[in-house]
């Protein structure tokens, strides 16, 4: 992966713009519970961290179980597009025998479906093991699931996540890092291969255009 020097201005980490739109001095928890803003931030961070680790753990187990499904001696390998007969049998099996619908978790617009695309990158022998009996540990301390969703379409996504972990980039810092990275990359290749997508209905992410 090519690493680029800073060329493009920050979008998400500009302090003046941030303070104008969210002055931390004006933030307070309802009824002073937790006691103050600092404790409120700490509790929020702790719960989000715990939620992400638990979520990743369950996603890995569900992905592993989904990929065990065979029908008429044919295995369902991908999240979708396995053929109408196989996918139809799987959908009926999940709804009628498991009693749930995995589209609740893995619909095309779901952020969690994007995380599912990483399992083979993170665990190269994913299907050979058994996360119900072994620990499939979340590989990062700094990088969050939001980092992963941001770059899920990029070819060098694992190198970018490793870079974020190594540099200790928070999510907003990673947003600006990636904006600079894709713009420099597009300049290099002479076309808009990647585009930053920011909308009101989904998380920010990089779209691969070609």
Secondary structure, DSSP 8 states (H G I E B T S, - for coil): -------S--SS--HHHHHHH--GGG---GGGSSSSHHHHHHHHHHHHHHHHHHHHHHHHHHHHHHTT-EETTEE--SSS-S-HHHHHHHHHHIIIII-S-THHHH-TT-HHHHHHTTHHHH-TTTTTS-TTTS------SS--HHHHHHTTT-TTHHHHHHHHHHHT--HHHHHHHHHHHHHHHHHHHTS--EEEE--SSS--EEEE--
